[in-house]
């Protein structure tokens, strides 16, 4: 686990104080012990000289018996006492005799340092008229003990170190660690989505300047991010426009291809088909045909009409982008309600709608739309017929709704069938895409509707209905028409 900056600084300062105060403590302890030894030595010399002088004076005037009694009385203040003859030889000794020398000089006063069982000792030698007298003083361990003083010094140094650490902690927290933590939290908030970095205004000058620099950098990064987002949005919009343009180009190319194909088919196949259809009608008017021949002719005419319908669908699909664009008919307008009523009258007699209910929901007061009436009826007719084919059989239902919308008029055609196969939803308005059985549809109806609606400036799309499919057409109102729905 990595320590934080506060812990690292405290550990570093603690080690520094230890290295700084420990030698000081050792020096104080040594000086205290040396001073105590020096004081004891001075006191011991004075005491030993006094005792030895007293005994030496008493020796010149007292008997040997009295002198021994006096010497025994002085043993309480010294560790040992020795009497020497005029030649310096030891005559008698009391107390600690092992450290007393056997012979001493007789003509001078002398102080010797001795060592007795590890404790410092002094031997004070005083000359006398009847011979020198020596007093032995041994230091008491308790007298030289510096423990109380050392404890006081250790306590003082410990309190000093603790106070310095505490003061350092407070100062570091207030002027360094606190601003750094606030700066770190502000950076985390920016990383979580905050728009600005709240830099701390208190603390060391360098930290305040660092916070200001980070705030400036954050604002600049945010500005660059916004600019990048706008650029990305512009690129996405341009990409969408390019894709739409590409789709338009592809559709236009398909229209052109189908147009060329349709023109060729109309020239090469249309006239022969018209002739064949005419001959078939003439033969059907004949009364000399038996039932089997008439059935064959009816089937031939039906298939011929199907070929003609396919050819017409091809021509209609190629037409919306050119000859029937709104720009070629600037004054085009249509009443949507009238177009719906006209289309319902056309499809109700058909066999499909004998088993399907066709309902209308029409709003009043709708504006006219900017689209030729015949083109609008063609779109409606295609959507209604598709809905009739997809509705349930029997007792199915198709609903045509006309509603106001922001653009102008919204037209909905909804059935109660099974809906559009999800595999073709994305390609539903492309040419030659159909969900009908082979022979029942060319896949051009919705493509024609899309071309007609977009040529009028509207949009067409597929929505999921309540149970089946719903196709929605939104057409713009005629420019300058202020008519609104009731």
Phi, psi and omega in degrees: 000126181277132180286151175284171184294326179295312180296320180296318179294319180295318178296318179296316180292324177298317177296321179296316178296323179297313179293333181275320187269333180297313175300323178298318178297316180297320179296315180298319180297317179294317179296321179296314180297318179296319179296319179296319178295323180292317179296317179298320181298317178296315179295319181296319178299315181296316181293315181297319179296320181294316182294313182296320179296318179298315181292322180295319178294317180292334182293328182284344186237353184244164179281170182295324180292314179295324181294321178295320178297319178295318181296321177295327178292329182279346182299335180295333181261345178231163181279331181203155181219132182230141178246134181242154178276175183302342179270355179095009180270147182290129179250320180207154181211143178233151178083223180281099185267345185292331182268355182278132180289154180280337181214141180224161174292153186250353189248008180209155175274136187216146175237121180245143174265127182239163175240119180234112177049043175086345181264140178295143181219151178237139174245114181258121184248122181239124178288152178219171182291332181255008179128159181293154175238132181242134177243130180255126178238125180248133182289137175278136181301324179290332181289328181265001183288126181256014186302312180302315180294317180297321177299317178298317179296317179298318178298316180298314181294320177298315177296322179296315179296317180296320179296319179295319177296316180296315178298319178297319179299314181296314182295315180297317180297318185285317190256344182235298187294314180303307177301323178296318179295318177297321178294321178295317178296322177297320178295321178296320178297321177296318178296331179277356176124000178297146184277336182226156177259119180274096183281140178292140180262352179251157180119191180296152183300319181297321180291321177297317178295322177297316178299318178296320178296318179295321178297317178298316179297319180297315179298320179293319178296321178296318179297316179294325177296316178298317178298320178295319178298316179297321178296317179298317178298319178296320179295319178297318178297318178296321178297317179298319179295319178295319178297319179295318178296321178297317178297321178296318179297317180298315179297319180297318179296320177296317178300318180296318180296315179294324178298314178297319178296317182295318179298318179294319179294319180298326180281317186273329185249329186300312182294315176299322179295321179296321179292316179299317180297322180294317178297322179295320179294320179296318179295323180291336178282348181288145181264358183268008182271137173276178186296319182293317179296317179296322178297318178298317181294321178298317179296318179298317180294322179297317179291325177296318178296327178294319177299320179295323179295317178301318179296318178295321178298319177299317179294319179294321180295322181282346188277323193300324185284353185232283189290335185247021176290155185294332182295335179280343179230077186297334182263013184292137176205156182211148175268114185295318181298316179296321179295321179295315180298320180295317181293319179296325177293328180287321188268339184299324179287347183290157186297325182302319186272010169284335180252359183233132177279130178251111182246151179232142174232102190245128174276159181256160175070029182278148178284160173289152180255155184276072181203138177302142185298319182293327177291319177298317178295325178296317178297311180300316182298317180296315181293319181292317178297319177298317179296321178296321179292327184274344184291163180296148178231128349275187176061036174278177183212135174236131182241131175247120181245143175232120186226155173284153175213177183298319182288322183168275183228139178247129183239129180236136174235116186232139177240172181249029180279204184274359180086177182273141177300125181303336183290342183242005183300316184289340182247019190298325184262011175275152181292148177067021174255120182213153175253002180279165178292160180298131180096348181255356179194148180262347183078018181251348185299306181292327177297320177296317179300317180298316179298318180294316182293314181291329175296331177273001180086014180255186179227151176225139182208166178253133175237156175281121179279185180297321178225334181238223182252151177226127176250130185244131177237127175243122183243142180284148175289162178295135183302129179088356179276115182263008181295134179235165180288154180286000000 
